Amino acid sequence: MPEPTTIAAAALPERASLLHRASGPVPGLLLTVTIAAAAYALRTIPGVNSFSPMIIAILLGIALHNTIGTPARARAGVVFSMRRLLRLAIILLGLQLTTQQVIAVGGPGMLIIVLTLLATFLATKALGRLFGVDRRLAELIAAGTSICGASAVIATNSVTRAPDEDVAYAVACVTVFGSLSMFLYPALPGLLHLDAHLFGLWSGASIHEIAQVVAASFQAGQEAGEFGTIAKLSRVMLLAPLVLGLGMVAARHAAAHAHGRVQARAPMPWFVFGFIALIGVNSLGVVPGAAKDLLVPGTTFLLTVALAAMGLETDLRKLRARGLRPLALGAASWLFISGFSLALIELVY
């Protein structure tokens, strides 16, 4: 007959498992929300407020994970934040966009935005092969540069399915070079002979994050700021077709490598359809202004929570193993989108 102490010892793992299941995602969710709140608090420090809370949150998460470590019981909540909350936030982003904004940009302006996005994405992928950067990481950098920074990186990863370290690296790349644009662009309109309208278009078509576009374009005046914001939001609308297109490419790639096995299903990013639906709802003007005043900052907070979770999943040792090649790819992609969009503006206008 087994000793009582032996029975008790054997029951410990089972009790720990039951406790873990009972707590569910709550501990990890509390941790990611706390990190997100700390990111907002840190933005009150002069100089820090030039960075979005999303970027601060992922840095805090990385710092915590690589110094203290992420508690095992927080794992479920961290995963919940990275997946469920992230997708909800991307759906809600649709309430910040309308089809009327695309009309305001005009045919030539929209053509410049679309051509810039496509050329930048394809050029970044080609340069990634040339630089020897992993295909999935190159796709994340391409999406973040060509569309809307960190939001595009984490949305694209729903079909790219890269390791968390790659996502963190891509977010870091687009943050660094988008911030450089934010500081450099305002010194250039006079030198490049760009009026307020064209400077706003250039900013919106080429700077990575929405917040960075706003910060850069408004320094050239109200008109430049407003048009830059509209151009950028029109560019964000293209996130949906890009992610869907990448999903179809991933499905074909999986089918080609099935070799008689059960064919892999396409990674269908259903949340993108929610994103498109809310753009339609917002275009109808049926969402009360008071509700949007709550939903817009709430969406940013949810994205911040998701990136805090991403940081908690990032191992710096694996990140360092990637080396400087992806950073060089981010720099080349940044220079390409800035130069290509400017050349199109000069050609069209």
VOKENU-584033 format. One record per residue (C-alpha): residue number from 0; residue in three letters; chain; x, y, z. Coordinates in steps of 0.02 Angstrom, whole numbers. Example, Ala and Ser with C-alpha at 12.3 -4.5 7.8 and 13.67 -1.06 7.14 Angstrom:
<tortis>
{0 'ALA' 'A' {615 -225 390}}
{1 'SER' 'A' {684 -53 357}}
</tortis>
This chain:
<tortis>
{0 'MET' 'A' {0 0 0}}
{1 'PRO' 'A' {74 171 -46}}
{2 'GLU' 'A' {128 284 96}}
{3 'PRO' 'A' {16 437 130}}
{4 'THR' 'A' {163 552 94}}
{5 'THR' 'A' {187 469 -76}}
{6 'ILE' 'A' {3 491 -118}}
{7 'ALA' 'A' {10 674 -66}}
{8 'ALA' 'A' {165 706 -169}}
{9 'ALA' 'A' {86 625 -322}}
{10 'ALA' 'A' {-68 735 -301}}
{11 'LEU' 'A' {31 898 -298}}
{12 'PRO' 'A' {51 915 -488}}
{13 'GLU' 'A' {-134 878 -510}}
{14 'ARG' 'A' {-181 1011 -381}}
{15 'ALA' 'A' {-65 1136 -464}}
{16 'SER' 'A' {-146 1098 -632}}
{17 'LEU' 'A' {-320 1122 -558}}
{18 'LEU' 'A' {-266 1287 -479}}
{19 'HIS' 'A' {-194 1345 -645}}
{20 'ARG' 'A' {-355 1302 -737}}
{21 'ALA' 'A' {-460 1385 -602}}
{22 'SER' 'A' {-364 1548 -614}}
{23 'GLY' 'A' {-374 1543 -805}}
{24 'PRO' 'A' {-320 1699 -897}}
{25 'VAL' 'A' {-350 1818 -751}}
{26 'PRO' 'A' {-172 1830 -679}}
{27 'GLY' 'A' {-92 1856 -850}}
{28 'LEU' 'A' {-227 1978 -903}}
{29 'LEU' 'A' {-200 2079 -744}}
{30 'LEU' 'A' {-13 2080 -780}}
{31 'THR' 'A' {-30 2141 -960}}
{32 'VAL' 'A' {-159 2273 -912}}
{33 'THR' 'A' {-43 2334 -773}}
{34 'ILE' 'A' {103 2349 -895}}
{35 'ALA' 'A' {-9 2444 -1018}}
{36 'ALA' 'A' {-63 2563 -879}}
{37 'ALA' 'A' {119 2590 -831}}
{38 'ALA' 'A' {159 2632 -1014}}
{39 'TYR' 'A' {26 2768 -1011}}
{40 'ALA' 'A' {93 2834 -846}}
{41 'LEU' 'A' {271 2843 -915}}
{42 'ARG' 'A' {209 2949 -1061}}
{43 'THR' 'A' {182 3092 -938}}
{44 'ILE' 'A' {372 3108 -925}}
{45 'PRO' 'A' {439 3245 -1042}}
{46 'GLY' 'A' {518 3169 -1196}}
{47 'VAL' 'A' {438 2998 -1172}}
{48 'ASN' 'A' {269 3060 -1238}}
{49 'SER' 'A' {340 3063 -1415}}
{50 'PHE' 'A' {326 2873 -1413}}
{51 'SER' 'A' {162 2781 -1425}}
{52 'PRO' 'A' {104 2683 -1271}}
{53 'MET' 'A' {112 2524 -1377}}
{54 'ILE' 'A' {300 2542 -1400}}
{55 'ILE' 'A' {329 2581 -1215}}
{56 'ALA' 'A' {223 2431 -1165}}
{57 'ILE' 'A' {320 2306 -1271}}
{58 'LEU' 'A' {484 2374 -1202}}
{59 'LEU' 'A' {420 2356 -1024}}
{60 'GLY' 'A' {361 2179 -1060}}
{61 'ILE' 'A' {529 2131 -1135}}
{62 'ALA' 'A' {620 2206 -986}}
{63 'LEU' 'A' {511 2114 -861}}
{64 'HIS' 'A' {522 1946 -949}}
{65 'ASN' 'A' {711 1953 -971}}
{66 'THR' 'A' {752 2011 -795}}
{67 'ILE' 'A' {623 1939 -674}}
{68 'GLY' 'A' {537 1818 -792}}
{69 'THR' 'A' {353 1794 -834}}
{70 'PRO' 'A' {260 1691 -701}}
{71 'ALA' 'A' {200 1522 -765}}
{72 'ARG' 'A' {23 1553 -700}}
{73 'ALA' 'A' {15 1712 -807}}
{74 'ARG' 'A' {42 1615 -969}}
{75 'ALA' 'A' {-142 1588 -1011}}
{76 'GLY' 'A' {-183 1772 -989}}
{77 'VAL' 'A' {-32 1828 -1090}}
{78 'VAL' 'A' {-87 1717 -1235}}
{79 'PHE' 'A' {-266 1781 -1217}}
{80 'SER' 'A' {-203 1961 -1228}}
{81 'MET' 'A' {-93 1923 -1381}}
{82 'ARG' 'A' {-232 1836 -1477}}
{83 'ARG' 'A' {-409 1879 -1423}}
{84 'LEU' 'A' {-383 2058 -1365}}
{85 'LEU' 'A' {-271 2096 -1513}}
{86 'ARG' 'A' {-401 2039 -1639}}
{87 'LEU' 'A' {-538 2135 -1550}}
{88 'ALA' 'A' {-431 2292 -1557}}
{89 'ILE' 'A' {-398 2272 -1743}}
{90 'ILE' 'A' {-585 2252 -1774}}
{91 'LEU' 'A' {-619 2411 -1675}}
{92 'LEU' 'A' {-489 2505 -1780}}
{93 'GLY' 'A' {-622 2503 -1915}}
{94 'LEU' 'A' {-718 2635 -1818}}
{95 'GLN' 'A' {-578 2758 -1851}}
{96 'LEU' 'A' {-595 2745 -2041}}
{97 'THR' 'A' {-725 2790 -2171}}
{98 'THR' 'A' {-741 2768 -2358}}
{99 'GLN' 'A' {-770 2956 -2366}}
{100 'GLN' 'A' {-589 2982 -2312}}
{101 'VAL' 'A' {-530 2889 -2466}}
{102 'ILE' 'A' {-637 3003 -2574}}
{103 'ALA' 'A' {-559 3155 -2488}}
{104 'VAL' 'A' {-385 3094 -2535}}
{105 'GLY' 'A' {-435 3093 -2718}}
{106 'GLY' 'A' {-390 2977 -2861}}
{107 'PRO' 'A' {-209 3032 -2885}}
{108 'GLY' 'A' {-175 3033 -2698}}
{109 'MET' 'A' {-250 2860 -2674}}
{110 'LEU' 'A' {-153 2795 -2823}}
{111 'ILE' 'A' {9 2857 -2744}}
{112 'ILE' 'A' {-35 2773 -2578}}
{113 'VAL' 'A' {-79 2606 -2659}}
{114 'LEU' 'A' {74 2602 -2773}}
{115 'THR' 'A' {188 2652 -2629}}
{116 'LEU' 'A' {117 2514 -2518}}
{117 'LEU' 'A' {133 2378 -2650}}
{118 'ALA' 'A' {306 2432 -2708}}
{119 'THR' 'A' {372 2445 -2530}}
{120 'PHE' 'A' {303 2276 -2478}}
{121 'LEU' 'A' {373 2187 -2630}}
{122 'ALA' 'A' {540 2279 -2624}}
{123 'THR' 'A' {561 2238 -2439}}
{124 'LYS' 'A' {526 2054 -2472}}
{125 'ALA' 'A' {653 2053 -2614}}
{126 'LEU' 'A' {783 2142 -2508}}
{127 'GLY' 'A' {749 2020 -2368}}
{128 'ARG' 'A' {800 1876 -2481}}
{129 'LEU' 'A' {954 1974 -2535}}
{130 'PHE' 'A' {1003 2012 -2354}}
{131 'GLY' 'A' {971 1833 -2299}}
{132 'VAL' 'A' {828 1880 -2180}}
{133 'ASP' 'A' {701 1746 -2137}}
{134 'ARG' 'A' {547 1756 -2250}}
{135 'ARG' 'A' {422 1777 -2108}}
{136 'LEU' 'A' {522 1914 -2022}}
{137 'ALA' 'A' {544 2004 -2189}}
{138 'GLU' 'A' {355 1998 -2214}}
{139 'LEU' 'A' {325 2076 -2044}}
{140 'ILE' 'A' {448 2217 -2076}}
{141 'ALA' 'A' {372 2242 -2249}}
{142 'ALA' 'A' {195 2254 -2179}}
{143 'GLY' 'A' {245 2370 -2036}}
{144 'THR' 'A' {338 2488 -2153}}
{145 'SER' 'A' {213 2488 -2295}}
{146 'ILE' 'A' {50 2505 -2195}}
{147 'CYS' 'A' {40 2558 -2013}}
{148 'GLY' 'A' {185 2507 -1903}}
{149 'ALA' 'A' {158 2396 -1752}}
{150 'SER' 'A' {-28 2367 -1786}}
{151 'ALA' 'A' {11 2299 -1959}}
{152 'VAL' 'A' {151 2190 -1891}}
{153 'ILE' 'A' {42 2103 -1764}}
{154 'ALA' 'A' {-106 2089 -1885}}
{155 'THR' 'A' {4 2014 -2020}}
{156 'ASN' 'A' {74 1888 -1898}}
{157 'SER' 'A' {-99 1810 -1886}}
{158 'VAL' 'A' {-60 1729 -2054}}
{159 'THR' 'A' {130 1738 -2057}}
{160 'ARG' 'A' {142 1647 -1889}}
{161 'ALA' 'A' {319 1701 -1850}}
{162 'PRO' 'A' {399 1676 -1678}}
{163 'ASP' 'A' {363 1810 -1549}}
{164 'GLU' 'A' {545 1867 -1556}}
{165 'ASP' 'A' {523 1906 -1742}}
{166 'VAL' 'A' {367 2007 -1704}}
{167 'ALA' 'A' {461 2105 -1571}}
{168 'TYR' 'A' {607 2134 -1690}}
{169 'ALA' 'A' {490 2196 -1828}}
{170 'VAL' 'A' {400 2312 -1707}}
{171 'ALA' 'A' {568 2381 -1650}}
{172 'CYS' 'A' {622 2412 -1831}}
{173 'VAL' 'A' {466 2506 -1882}}
{174 'THR' 'A' {470 2605 -1720}}
{175 'VAL' 'A' {650 2662 -1742}}
{176 'PHE' 'A' {633 2716 -1923}}
{177 'GLY' 'A' {458 2787 -1906}}
{178 'SER' 'A' {522 2894 -1762}}
{179 'LEU' 'A' {666 2955 -1871}}
{180 'SER' 'A' {540 3009 -2003}}
{181 'MET' 'A' {438 3097 -1869}}
{182 'PHE' 'A' {588 3205 -1822}}
{183 'LEU' 'A' {664 3228 -1996}}
{184 'TYR' 'A' {513 3261 -2108}}
{185 'PRO' 'A' {462 3430 -2034}}
{186 'ALA' 'A' {631 3504 -2088}}
{187 'LEU' 'A' {605 3453 -2271}}
{188 'PRO' 'A' {449 3534 -2349}}
{189 'GLY' 'A' {539 3698 -2390}}
{190 'LEU' 'A' {692 3608 -2455}}
{191 'LEU' 'A' {586 3494 -2565}}
{192 'HIS' 'A' {465 3633 -2617}}
{193 'LEU' 'A' {312 3541 -2549}}
{194 'ASP' 'A' {156 3639 -2506}}
{195 'ALA' 'A' {46 3591 -2358}}
{196 'HIS' 'A' {-61 3472 -2461}}
{197 'LEU' 'A' {85 3378 -2538}}
{198 'PHE' 'A' {183 3370 -2375}}
{199 'GLY' 'A' {31 3297 -2289}}
{200 'LEU' 'A' {12 3169 -2428}}
{201 'TRP' 'A' {196 3122 -2419}}
{202 'SER' 'A' {189 3103 -2230}}
{203 'GLY' 'A' {31 2999 -2235}}
{204 'ALA' 'A' {95 2889 -2377}}
{205 'SER' 'A' {265 2849 -2302}}
{206 'ILE' 'A' {279 2871 -2112}}
{207 'HIS' 'A' {249 2710 -2015}}
{208 'GLU' 'A' {132 2744 -1867}}
{209 'ILE' 'A' {-26 2852 -1862}}
{210 'ALA' 'A' {40 2947 -1711}}
{211 'GLN' 'A' {204 2981 -1800}}
{212 'VAL' 'A' {112 3049 -1952}}
{213 'VAL' 'A' {9 3165 -1843}}
{214 'ALA' 'A' {163 3227 -1749}}
{215 'ALA' 'A' {261 3260 -1910}}
{216 'SER' 'A' {126 3331 -2024}}
{217 'PHE' 'A' {48 3454 -1902}}
{218 'GLN' 'A' {216 3539 -1881}}
{219 'ALA' 'A' {191 3603 -2059}}
{220 'GLY' 'A' {23 3679 -2014}}
{221 'GLN' 'A' {-160 3633 -1988}}
{222 'GLU' 'A' {-195 3593 -2172}}
{223 'ALA' 'A' {-43 3480 -2187}}
{224 'GLY' 'A' {-87 3393 -2024}}
{225 'GLU' 'A' {-268 3359 -2071}}
{226 'PHE' 'A' {-226 3295 -2245}}
{227 'GLY' 'A' {-81 3191 -2180}}
{228 'THR' 'A' {-198 3107 -2055}}
{229 'ILE' 'A' {-330 3071 -2189}}
{230 'ALA' 'A' {-198 3001 -2308}}
{231 'LYS' 'A' {-129 2890 -2170}}
{232 'LEU' 'A' {-300 2824 -2120}}
{233 'SER' 'A' {-337 2785 -2303}}
{234 'ARG' 'A' {-175 2686 -2306}}
{235 'VAL' 'A' {-228 2591 -2148}}
{236 'MET' 'A' {-385 2533 -2240}}
{237 'LEU' 'A' {-271 2430 -2353}}
{238 'LEU' 'A' {-221 2322 -2204}}
{239 'ALA' 'A' {-373 2210 -2234}}
{240 'PRO' 'A' {-337 2161 -2415}}
{241 'LEU' 'A' {-152 2137 -2376}}
{242 'VAL' 'A' {-185 2016 -2231}}
{243 'LEU' 'A' {-315 1922 -2333}}
{244 'GLY' 'A' {-195 1910 -2479}}
{245 'LEU' 'A' {-56 1845 -2369}}
{246 'GLY' 'A' {-177 1716 -2298}}
{247 'MET' 'A' {-213 1650 -2473}}
{248 'VAL' 'A' {-28 1643 -2514}}
{249 'ALA' 'A' {4 1548 -2352}}
{250 'ALA' 'A' {-135 1425 -2397}}
{251 'ARG' 'A' {-59 1391 -2568}}
{252 'HIS' 'A' {113 1369 -2489}}
{253 'ALA' 'A' {42 1244 -2363}}
{254 'ALA' 'A' {-48 1147 -2501}}
{255 'ALA' 'A' {110 1139 -2607}}
{256 'HIS' 'A' {206 1062 -2463}}
{257 'ALA' 'A' {72 941 -2406}}
{258 'HIS' 'A' {145 793 -2506}}
{259 'GLY' 'A' {-2 678 -2480}}
{260 'ARG' 'A' {-31 728 -2300}}
{261 'VAL' 'A' {-194 806 -2242}}
{262 'GLN' 'A' {-195 975 -2326}}
{263 'ALA' 'A' {-167 1121 -2209}}
{264 'ARG' 'A' {-313 1241 -2200}}
{265 'ALA' 'A' {-290 1422 -2247}}
{266 'PRO' 'A' {-254 1534 -2098}}
{267 'MET' 'A' {-412 1637 -2119}}
{268 'PRO' 'A' {-402 1801 -2023}}
{269 'TRP' 'A' {-589 1817 -1986}}
{270 'PHE' 'A' {-560 1972 -1881}}
{271 'VAL' 'A' {-515 2066 -2041}}
{272 'PHE' 'A' {-696 2048 -2098}}
{273 'GLY' 'A' {-749 2128 -1934}}
{274 'PHE' 'A' {-627 2269 -1969}}
{275 'ILE' 'A' {-704 2294 -2143}}
{276 'ALA' 'A' {-881 2286 -2073}}
{277 'LEU' 'A' {-846 2421 -1944}}
{278 'ILE' 'A' {-773 2534 -2079}}
{279 'GLY' 'A' {-941 2516 -2167}}
{280 'VAL' 'A' {-1037 2552 -2007}}
{281 'ASN' 'A' {-929 2704 -1971}}
{282 'SER' 'A' {-953 2766 -2149}}
{283 'LEU' 'A' {-1141 2771 -2121}}
{284 'GLY' 'A' {-1119 2894 -1978}}
{285 'VAL' 'A' {-1228 2794 -1858}}
{286 'VAL' 'A' {-1098 2780 -1718}}
{287 'PRO' 'A' {-1129 2919 -1589}}
{288 'GLY' 'A' {-984 3039 -1563}}
{289 'ALA' 'A' {-984 3005 -1375}}
{290 'ALA' 'A' {-963 2818 -1408}}
{291 'LYS' 'A' {-818 2849 -1526}}
{292 'ASP' 'A' {-736 2962 -1398}}
{293 'LEU' 'A' {-727 2809 -1286}}
{294 'LEU' 'A' {-692 2677 -1418}}
{295 'VAL' 'A' {-544 2763 -1503}}
{296 'PRO' 'A' {-434 2776 -1347}}
{297 'GLY' 'A' {-502 2608 -1289}}
{298 'THR' 'A' {-440 2528 -1450}}
{299 'THR' 'A' {-266 2601 -1423}}
{300 'PHE' 'A' {-267 2533 -1246}}
{301 'LEU' 'A' {-313 2358 -1306}}
{302 'LEU' 'A' {-171 2364 -1433}}
{303 'THR' 'A' {-55 2420 -1293}}
{304 'VAL' 'A' {-109 2271 -1185}}
{305 'ALA' 'A' {-76 2154 -1332}}
{306 'LEU' 'A' {99 2223 -1359}}
{307 'ALA' 'A' {136 2211 -1173}}
{308 'ALA' 'A' {94 2025 -1191}}
{309 'MET' 'A' {207 2014 -1343}}
{310 'GLY' 'A' {349 2086 -1239}}
{311 'LEU' 'A' {318 1956 -1104}}
{312 'GLU' 'A' {342 1821 -1235}}
{313 'THR' 'A' {504 1892 -1305}}
{314 'ASP' 'A' {670 1813 -1261}}
{315 'LEU' 'A' {813 1936 -1295}}
{316 'ARG' 'A' {935 1794 -1321}}
{317 'LYS' 'A' {833 1736 -1471}}
{318 'LEU' 'A' {814 1916 -1529}}
{319 'ARG' 'A' {1003 1943 -1527}}
{320 'ALA' 'A' {1025 1784 -1627}}
{321 'ARG' 'A' {940 1871 -1774}}
{322 'GLY' 'A' {1087 1993 -1787}}
{323 'LEU' 'A' {1090 2159 -1879}}
{324 'ARG' 'A' {1026 2100 -2048}}
{325 'PRO' 'A' {842 2129 -2007}}
{326 'LEU' 'A' {886 2303 -1942}}
{327 'ALA' 'A' {975 2340 -2106}}
{328 'LEU' 'A' {820 2278 -2197}}
{329 'GLY' 'A' {711 2396 -2094}}
{330 'ALA' 'A' {826 2541 -2139}}
{331 'ALA' 'A' {824 2498 -2324}}
{332 'SER' 'A' {634 2482 -2322}}
{333 'TRP' 'A' {618 2651 -2235}}
{334 'LEU' 'A' {728 2736 -2364}}
{335 'PHE' 'A' {632 2652 -2504}}
{336 'ILE' 'A' {459 2705 -2447}}
{337 'SER' 'A' {516 2884 -2414}}
{338 'GLY' 'A' {602 2902 -2583}}
{339 'PHE' 'A' {475 2807 -2688}}
{340 'SER' 'A' {323 2901 -2621}}
{341 'LEU' 'A' {412 3069 -2644}}
{342 'ALA' 'A' {459 3023 -2824}}
{343 'LEU' 'A' {277 2979 -2862}}
{344 'ILE' 'A' {216 3144 -2788}}
{345 'GLU' 'A' {340 3241 -2893}}
{346 'LEU' 'A' {287 3142 -3047}}
{347 'VAL' 'A' {99 3156 -3023}}
{348 'TYR' 'A' {81 3335 -2958}}
</tortis>
